[in-house]
């Protein structure tokens, strides 16, 4: 029995690794198609003039003026969204495991795509693109639809919390689903601000959740995670400094949504703030600066937010910020995995 179990596990692992490899290769194949169209159609990302924490983005614009002069196209998230979709549809489709993260990724990616398209055609004044209220409303509808599927079709009515085991919440799981996925997507979006930063951070996060899914014997879900990793590695190859293109909201919202859904499907929401510690800090810095501006007559705690721009502003080269944040993201993923495995032992 042990030998048979080992053989089955080996076959599953080979399939999962192949999905990741195919995701990488397919993204590499799609990239020249995207770049040809993007540069020809001039899909340049417009420079924002308003800070996320309120007021004029003076520090950000000073730091990134030269980058925007280079005319770097956005919406490159289309590359890995397309490759992940194709690999999943034709090689890893599972009603109980991959339907939901795939649908969530596509729904959020579509809203991000519309926002990116509006950004490209805007004048660059303010935060170009869809209004925050419209984006939040549309995105909430997508996430709530996913939450309903999670509850009604997958039959999830409880949430695991350390020390409390499974907390029954009933239909309230839809609200929890909404909160977790929305928060994750927004946090990932904030982290997409330097060349290679989001790609490296998300790679670590999805590798961690691939391992968690394997331990839970959710092999299709693990395969989905590694397909994402394959697509991200291809994207990051071209996105590291100096970036050839940006993923845009179509990429960051799509993958942030998928990450939140996978945390819920593996019943490890409690691990998400650990594995995604860098995203938490990035979002926290925006909130702190916004509150500080309101409560302290326009004074900020950080020179610029999200916090990766603060480190740029104090003199760190962009590449140093990116690579050190990558290391922090990798260590956060390791700590999250240790917590997860210790819980399994208990």
N, C-alpha and C positions, 0 to 999 in steps of 0.2 A: 504493500500500500504506500509506504514512504517513497519507494522508487517511482511508482506511478504518479504520485503527487508532484514529485520533483520534475518529472518529464513534462507534465501539464504546465507547471509554473515556468519552466524553461521555454516552452513554446509560446506562452503568453508574453513573456519578457522579450523574446525575439520579435514578436509581432508589434509590441509597443515601441521598441527601438526602431523598427523599420518605419513605423508611422512617422516618427520624428525625423528620420533621415529623408523620407519622401517629402515631408513638409518643407524641409530645407531646400531640397533640389528643385521642387516645384516653384518655390518662391524665387529662387535664383533664375529660373526660366522666365517667370513673369516680369521680373524687374526691368529688363531691357525694353519690354513692351510699354510698361508704365513710364519709364524715363523718357522714351521717345515722345509719347503723347504729352506728358507733363511739361517738358521743355518747349515743345512746339506750341502748345496751347497757353503757355506762360501761367501755370498754376502757382504763382508766387504767393507765399504767405505774407499777409499785410502786417506791418508792425503796429502793435497796440499802443495807445497813448494814455490809457487809464490803468492804474495799478489794480491788482486783484483786491488789495486791502483798502481801496478807495483813494481818490486823488489822482494826480498826474504821475505817470510812471517815469519820472525823471531819471532815476538811477538805472532802471532797466534799459531805457532808450540809449543812455550813454554807453552802457556795457555792450549793447548789441547792435549799435548803429551800422557798423561795418558789415556784420553778418547779413543784415537785411539788404544792404546795397548789393550783395552778391546774387540776389534773386534766387532763393532756394524754394523749389516747389514743395507743396504740402499734399496731403491726402495719400501719402505712400502706404498708409494703413490698408489701403485697398489691396495691396500685394499679398500681405499675410492673411487678411480676411478671406480673400479668394482661395488661397492655397489651403488654408485650414478647412474651409467649406468643402472643397473638392475632395480632399483626403478623407474627411469624415463621412461625406455622403457615399463615397464609393468603397471605403475600406474600414469604416469604424462606426457604423450607425447602430445605435442602441436606444430603444424607446425609454428605458429606465435610466440610462446614464448619459447619453450624448445629445439627445434631442433638445433638452432644455438649455444647456450651455451654448449649443450651436444657434438655436433660435434667439436666445438673449443677445449673443454676440452680433447676429445679423440685424436684429431690431435696433440695438443701440448704435451699431455702425451706420445704419441708414440715416438716423437722426444726425449723427456726427458728420456724415457725408453732406447732408443738406447745409449744415452749419458751415462746413469748410468751403462749400461752393459759394455761399453768400459772402464769406470772408474774402475769397479770391476776387469777387466782383465789387467789393466795397471800396470806399475811399481811404480806409485806414483810420478814420476818426473814431475815437473811443475803442471799446472792445468790439472789433468788427465781427459780423456774423449775426446769427439768430439772437433775438433778445433772450435774456436769462429766463424770463418767465415762460416764454414759449418753449424753449428747450427743456426746461424742468418739467413742464406740463406733459409734453409729448413723451419724454423719457420715463416719467412716472407711469404713464399708461402702459408702455412696453413692460416695465418691471412688474406692475400689478398683474398684468396678464400672465407673466412668468410665475408670479406668486400663486395665482389661482391654479395653474397647472401643477405646481409643486404640492399644493394642498389637495386638490380634487382628483388629479390623475395619478400622482405618485403616492398619495395617501400619507403625507408627512404631517403630523399633528403635534410633534414634540421637538424639543431642542436640548442637546446635551450641554450641561454646564459642569465644570469640575466641582466635586463636592456635593452636587445636587442630583447627579445622574441625569435622567431624562425628565425635563420639566414639560408637562403637558400644557399646551397653549391653544389647542384646537384650531379654529379658523384664524386665530390671532397670528398664526405662522405667516399669513399673507403680509401682515404689517411688518413683521420682523424681516421677512424676505425683502420687502421694499426698502426698509431702513439699511440693511446690510449691503445690498447691491448698490443703492444710490450712493452711500458713503464711500464704498470701495471705488466706484467709477470716478467720482469727483476727485478723490485723493490721487488716483493714478493720473488723472488729467493734469492735476497741479504738478506732478512729478515730471511731466513731459516738457522740460524747459531748457535742457542743455543737450548738445550733441551726444547721442549714445546713452543718455542717462536712463530714460524710461525703458529702453530696450534691454539694458543690462539688469535693471532692477526686476523687471517682469520675468526675465529668464530665470533668475534665482527663485522667484515666487512660484512659478509654474513647475519647476523641477521639484521643489519641496512638496507641492501638492500631488505631483505624479508619484512620488515615493509614498505619500500617505494613502493614495488610492490603491497602489499595489498592495500595501500592508492590509488594507480593508478588502482586498480581492475584487476591487471594482476596476477590472482591467481595461474596459472600454473607456472609462473616465481617465484612467492613467494614460491611455493612448492619445486621448484628446489633449491632455496637458503637454505631452511630448510633441505632438503635432504643432501646438502653439510655440513650444520652445524651438523647434526646427524653423518655423517661419520667422521667429524673432531673431534667431542667429543670422539668418540671411539678411534681414532688415538692418540689424546692428552693424553688419559688415560694411554697409554703405552709409550708415548714419553716424558712425564715430567721427570725431573731429578731423578735418572739417566736413560737416555733413553734406551729403549729396542731395538729401531730401528729408522731410519731416513726416512723421506718421499722421499728424493732424488729429482732430477729434474722431474721425472715422476709425482710427486705430486705438487711441487711448480709451475712448468710451467703450468700444467693442471689447477690448481685453480686460478693462476694469470690471465690466459687467460679467464677463465669463469667469473671472477670478472670484468675484463675490458669490456667484452661483455655485461654483465648485466647492467653496468653503461650506456652503449650506448643504450640498449633496453629500459631502463626506462627514457632515455633522461635526465640523471642527471650527465653528464660527469663533469660538474662544481663542483659537490659534491665529486668527487673521490679523489682529493688532500686533502680534509678535512677529509673524512672518513678514507682515507688511509694515514693520515699525518705521521705515523711512517714509512711507506714504503718510503715516500718522503724523510724524514730525513736520512734514511738508505742509500738510493741511493745518496743523496746529499753528504754525508760524503765520499763515495767512489770517487765521482767526485772531491771533494775538495782536497782530499789527492793525487789523481793522478795529478791534475793540480799543486799542491804545489811541488810535486816531480820534475816535469818538469821545473817549473819556479824558484825554490829556491834550485837548486843543490842537490836534493835528500831529502830535509827536508820535514817533514810531519806536518800537523796541528793536526791530531789525532794519538795517539800511534799506533792504528790499526783500520782498517775499514773493513766492515761496523761498525758504531759507537757503536753497542752493544759490540764489542770486545774492544773498547777503554775503556768502563766502567769496563770491566773485568781487563784490564791492569792496571787501577789505584786502583784496590783492591776490587772492588765489587764482591761478590760471584755470580756465574752464576745464581743461583735461584733468587737473588735480582734483577739482571738486567732483567731477564725474566718477573717476576711478575710486576715490575714497568712499563715495556714496555706494558704489557697487560693492565694495568690501563690507560696508555696514549692512547692506541688504543681504549679502551672502551669510554673514554671521547671524543676522536675525533669522534667516531661514534655518540655519543649523540649530539655533536655540529652540525655534518652534518645533523642529523635528524631535529634538531631545525631550521636550515637554510632552509631545504626542506619544512617543514610545514609552516614556515613564508611566503615562496614563494607561497604556495597554498592559503594562506589567502589573499595575494595581488592580 
